[in-house]
Amino acid sequence: MKHLHQLSLAAALSFVSLLGYAQQIPDSLNMVANGSFEEIEGKLRRLGGIESAKGWNSPTSAKADLYSESIDSNSPAYAPKNANGFQSALSGINYAGVLWYSYMDKEPRSYLQVKFKKMLKKGQKYCISYYVSLGELSKYSSDQLGAYVSRIVVNKKDAASLTYEAQVPDLKTKVYDDMEGWQGVCGVYEAKGDEQYLIIGNFAATDKVNAGKTRRPKGEVRPQRPNAYFFIDDVSVTPVKLLSECSCEQIDKDKSEFIYGRKVTANPGLTPTERVDRSVIYFKRFSKDIDPSMRTQMDSLASVLNANPKIKVMLTGHSDVKEVDRSSMRPDLKSLGKDRAESLKGFLVNAGIAADRISVADKGGSSPATEGDDEVSTSQNRRVEVDVVK
């Protein structure tokens, strides 16, 4: 086993969003521009920065938040670890955040507002959807997740909350409590004509809100706060003909959104054998396919092996504890470690390395790189280690 503290490479977490889980909406059909908050104007440094996302604002004085993986990691608005929890964007590198509920209304709610690309057409049905993830520092979960469609811009800076009748979804009493994955919120809205704005937030009276108690996730040591705070991503409003065309799914809690990576630093003092022997390739949960984020490490490994034809390697695949647990219900996961090693072997053979220089092995979950069942720990255990055969 390669112990992380023995590596001379500078180790750092690299979190990759799971693309393809949210319903993919063509930009040409989405009435919401910048629905995934990727277009930023100006510099984002602190919380309350939703107006840095092009087209977005807050209708009250309590500003919604914008998070990004592109800013300083010490900022409270950094992703994935920020002032309200730990989450990677569902798509891209940015997402928003809204305070949905506060115990005894000690904090004002916040809302997201955006103008449509063009007015909605009277009688046309639209699927309104977005994805939420409850912040780990929330002591409460909440229902009343809704959206309000307006003909005019809303600007109520003195209001602690908005009391409109949310039009979607129809079932607003569902409690959203997932802190690991992203849950879909969606519903169909039939336009009355000339609507121009969408507002996302909690429009219910406090006594109508069902707030459940949450448990602080393992690995999170920061204190929780007496509120329900949701991260939000991938907002879309699209025309539909049938109700069945509007669907949103909960991202599987067991499906990890993270992949562990290492920022490789050049070390001219290493021999080719040492460079190969320190190589580790990481995977997403339940996946045997090599993630594009690993391409730099893969190309570097192939280059060294091509330049040094006498080096032979053993590729050993590993699984995390959740993959091992799930294998009792999914027999295909029993050989996941070997499948991962075979994927890496296939890449190397395609890169010109002779197949007889490469052997594979599978240790399953018997030799973890680090202990623990939190996302950071398990992401380090989904891997293929490369060892030079003496």
Secondary structure, DSSP 8 states (H G I E B T S, - for coil): ---GGG--S-B-------TTSS----TTT-SBTTTT---B-S---SSS-GGGBTTEE-SSSS--EEEETTS-TTSTTBSSEETTEE---SSSSEEEEEEEEEGGG-S----EEEEBSS---TT-EEEEEEEEEE-TTBSB-B---EEEEESS----TT-SS------B-S-----B--SSS-EEEEEEEE--S---EEEEE--S-GGG----B----TT--S--BSEEEEEEEEEEEEEESSGGG-------TTS------B-----TTS-HHHHHHT-EEE--TT--S--GGGHHHHHHHHHHHHH-TT--EEEEEE--HHHHHHTTT-GGGTTHHHHHHHHHHHHHHHTT--GGGEEEEEEETSS-SS--SSHHHHHHHSEEEEEE--
